[in-house]
Amino acid sequence: MGKRYARYELGDLVEFRYNHQNTIRILTGIVVELNTNKNRYKIKVNMKDYWQSEDKLTLLSKVLNSASK
């Protein structure tokens, strides 16, 4: 099986809609972790983390140099 392609990289600035108790908010955050098996990304917004599907995210700014490990 081939390796899955991740559309977003660590450090990318993204925007998504968050629905909590029928209140929809537009949140902006940074990609801090990814799960390529399910195409889900952990997004850091202020001091809180959200897991979001790839199709729910909108790219605002691409990271220029990816973080070295």
CORBELVEN-V922961 format. One record per residue. N is the residue number from 1. RES is the residue in three letters. OMEGA is omega in whole degrees, 0 to 359 (none if undefined). NEAR is the number of other C-alpha atoms within 12 Angstrom. Layout:
{{N;RES;OMEGA;NEAR} {N;RES;OMEGA;NEAR}}
This chain:
{{1;MET;182;4} {2;GLY;178;6} {3;LYS;179;7} {4;ARG;180;12} {5;TYR;177;15} {6;ALA;181;21} {7;ARG;182;22} {8;TYR;180;35} {9;GLU;176;30} {10;LEU;180;28} {11;GLY;178;26} {12;ASP;176;31} {13;LEU;184;27} {14;VAL;179;35} {15;GLU;178;29} {16;PHE;177;30} {17;ARG;180;22} {18;TYR;182;23} {19;ASN;178;14} {20;HIS;181;9} {21;GLN;178;7} {22;ASN;173;8} {23;THR;182;9} {24;ILE;177;11} {25;ARG;173;13} {26;ILE;181;17} {27;LEU;177;25} {28;THR;182;25} {29;GLY;183;33} {30;ILE;177;35} {31;VAL;181;39} {32;VAL;180;27} {33;GLU;177;24} {34;LEU;176;28} {35;ASN;185;23} {36;THR;178;19} {37;ASN;182;15} {38;LYS;182;16} {39;ASN;179;22} {40;ARG;183;25} {41;TYR;174;35} {42;LYS;183;31} {43;ILE;178;36} {44;LYS;177;26} {45;VAL;187;21} {46;ASN;181;11} {47;MET;183;9} {48;LYS;179;14} {49;ASP;178;19} {50;TYR;171;29} {51;TRP;182;26} {52;GLN;176;31} {53;SER;182;27} {54;GLU;183;27} {55;ASP;179;18} {56;LYS;185;22} {57;LEU;173;31} {58;THR;181;25} {59;LEU;177;22} {60;LEU;181;18} {61;SER;180;19} {62;LYS;177;18} {63;VAL;181;18} {64;LEU;179;11} {65;ASN;180;10} {66;SER;182;14} {67;ALA;178;13} {68;SER;181;6} {69;LYS;none;4}}
